[in-house]
Amino acid sequence: MGIEEIKEVLKNFKAISKTRGEKYKPYKGKHEVLKNWFNDEQLLNTCNHESRGHIVKDLYRYLYAACFAIVKKKSPALNELPRELLPNHKSAKEALTGTKFNDRFRVQLKHRPSTTIASHISKDGHYYIHPDPYQCRSLTVREAARLQTFPDNYFFEGPRTSQYVQVGNAVPPFLANQIASVVFNILKKK
């Protein structure tokens, strides 16, 4: 792993607020259909975009994993973490022996498809680490919702944990819309 990359991040690192709500940032990708799907010109702020709290040891892991992903173009497997960053859990020890999953800390890589957003995101953010090491956190509800293709003006109710569950349990809305359109056209022809 490039220790120089980590040093560079730490040199320029600024403490971030526990709440990550910020001004609305519209989708600016190359897919015109998704621009129309995600964006809402009437939005002034981004809703459901607050980071959860993390324990300090996890922040070290997230920082390392995000830097590793930039250098290696992949998420680190558990056995690629420095010994000092390994979790002290039975399941982590089993993962190192090959009897359990070895990808406990997963960075969502830039310019690559994300992993499936599952409702387990409500339990912890280890499998959903933000790709920018300067952010040093897991994904917010809004970021997970955008990956699931919820329009940016969709508001999730309830405590943050239940918001994550709503996102993780959902059929991606853009996919559902496309399927509904095909079914509607078939029924319309009959």
ABEGO torsion letter per residue (X at the ends): XBAAAAAAAAAABBBBBABABBBBBBBABABAAAAAAABBAABABBBGBBBBBBBAAAAAAAAAAAAAAAAAGBBBBAAABBAAABBBBAAAAAAAAGABBAAABBBBBBGBBBBBBBAAAAABAAABBBABAAAGBBBBAAAAAAAAGBBAABBBBEBAAAAAAAAAABBBAAAAAAAAAAAAAAAAAX
